[in-house]
Amino acid sequence: MKKRGFGYGCIFYGTGYGNGFPDISRSIAELDTKGHINIYVGATEVGQGAKTILGQIAAEALDVPVEIVTLIHEDTSITPDAGTAAASRQTYNTGNAVKISAEELKKEIIVVAKGLLNEDHLEISNGVIRSNTSDKTLTLKDIAEASGGGFLRKDGIFQANTTEMDPETGQGNPYWPYTINAYAVEVEVDTTTGIVDIIRAACSQDVGRAINPSLVEGQIDGGFAMGLGYAIFEDINLDKGRIKHNRFTNYLIPTALDMPEIEKIIVEDPESTGPFGAKGIGEPVMIAAAPAILNAIYDAVGVRLTEIPVTPEKLLKALKKREG
Amino acid sequence: MDIKNVFQAKDVPEAINLLDQYGEAAKVIAGGTDIIIALRENHVKVSVLVDISSIKELKEIKTSDDWVEMGAAVTFTEVMDYFKGHKEYSGLIEAASLVGSPQIRNAATIGGNICNASPAADFVPPLLALDAVLTVEGKEGKREVRLEDFLLDKGRVDLNKGELLTTIKFIRLRKGQTVTFSKLGLRKALAISRLSTAVYLEIDDDEKCAEVRVASGSIGKHGLRERVAEESLKGKNLDKAAIDEASKVLSNEVEKRLAGRSSCEFKKDAVEGIFLKAVEKAMVHNGDGSYCAMGTQYYPRAAGKE
């Protein structure tokens, strides 16, 4: 018999290294001889979209078209350290460092422009330096040439604001910031075979500010897939310390056919210390998926499973045990 | 992997000559989805591969008045295309569609699935349920062998030195006849079967089960006919009680067969659900309490595209 059920899971998650550990990102923003912007940053793109959004953050901070921003990363000989692509920290930490370096570069560009135009009230708008009091304009290329054909370079450094917990009082500031989300999942359990089918899911994700909504949605799909594998497929099958499921033939991860449609609800509540309000979501989008699936299985068949993955074998056994 | 020569045979006699010439040193390659992995992992050690994937006569499916005949090098994608829309053959379509992934189905062949002789081979149970007959060709000539007799053990088939499996045939389905398949894989694609059953069902005009053949995968050394389940259903009205009883009989049989194995407890229970699904797929309830075999209502459309 097929039985359906709903389940929810919700979490809050502190992003970054936390607990006072030095969580530092560095960035260099540069105006090159062609009038283009280069961002040097040690952040690693692992598919999460750092390469895209760090360029967006620089373009937004400078008010230049994103097309003239080049991100130079993952090359330790020419980029400053931006920490690991871990702890859901690149958007927040490195995003802040990139923003600071871009803002510093912007100030420097304005200083050079003031000298060239003899004007005090200047701003950059869509890649062009304009005067607020006259029609005078300059291009970024003009600035690059005026600064001796060399490069204008500015550093940005950002450190997350956390402190170690006081072991006596339990007080402190262990993480900054926190990210919150909730998953809803509908499953169908075949009580004759123990197979769990995920019918549909919804994810409500607090992102602070979505720098790139499509990438947020991609992160949710990816996170749910990992949570789904964690909940019902992935089993390393340890036997006296040996991993028996040591290949993807038997260590099963979800395929596209196993993924349901996920309704994504992006909640924007800007984080005051984040770059344009953004926070990290990489790990959070995974964490609540498995609990929601296990809750949905419970709702469907009334059996509370406390061990993952919930394979057909385990589920069928639990169903039989309940029947006595 | 230490392959010295790969020969691309242009016809069956050439392939047989090569197999005869190189003997133990040679293996057949068609889609390569099993043997390449076996070679890489040193499970198979040969120095010569005889590629049969471009032998035209092994890549055809033909439907005559009495028989449907498929070449051994037909791929699963080709099986799915050929039988598309013919619900009486849904078991063949479904089993083919559950093999690996689209890339694997484009390359892997039905002959390879049989000769690799994995207990989990997806395409074997529906062919057993259709009581398929194989043609094997060698230096000495042709011989025919029933699939059930061809499967000897896990990984072992009745193929002598220099012999090649060339065709797989079964009696064309008529009014009231159908074959279905049901598989338990641990995910929806790229899943090795944990358990599968196929059912051939013939329902007569009195809605009685005139003939039934049940086959299974992954609950024995190779795909098996499940005769106790067949006996339990034969001649009966296919009501819930009769079908439930047959599934219990099958479950008991599986329990006996797998006794002492860690998978026994799960498989003896799950086989009931998988068997029920295959039987249900084979029957169409007409809405007035009566039923007929799947595909019957589409009859007399000719099978295949001749």
HADDOCK unambig.tbl for C-alpha pairs under 7 A between the chains (distance, minus, plus):
assign (segid A and resid 192 and name CA) (segid B and resid 270 and name CA) 5.94 0.50 0.50
assign (segid A and resid 192 and name CA) (segid B and resid 273 and name CA) 4.66 0.50 0.50
assign (segid A and resid 193 and name CA) (segid B and resid 270 and name CA) 4.64 0.50 0.50
assign (segid A and resid 193 and name CA) (segid B and resid 273 and name CA) 5.74 0.50 0.50
assign (segid A and resid 255 and name CA) (segid B and resid 189 and name CA) 6.47 0.50 0.50
assign (segid A and resid 257 and name CA) (segid B and resid 188 and name CA) 5.84 0.50 0.50
assign (segid A and resid 257 and name CA) (segid B and resid 189 and name CA) 6.53 0.50 0.50
assign (segid A and resid 258 and name CA) (segid B and resid 187 and name CA) 6.67 0.50 0.50
assign (segid A and resid 258 and name CA) (segid B and resid 188 and name CA) 5.74 0.50 0.50
assign (segid A and resid 313 and name CA) (segid B and resid 266 and name CA) 5.59 0.50 0.50
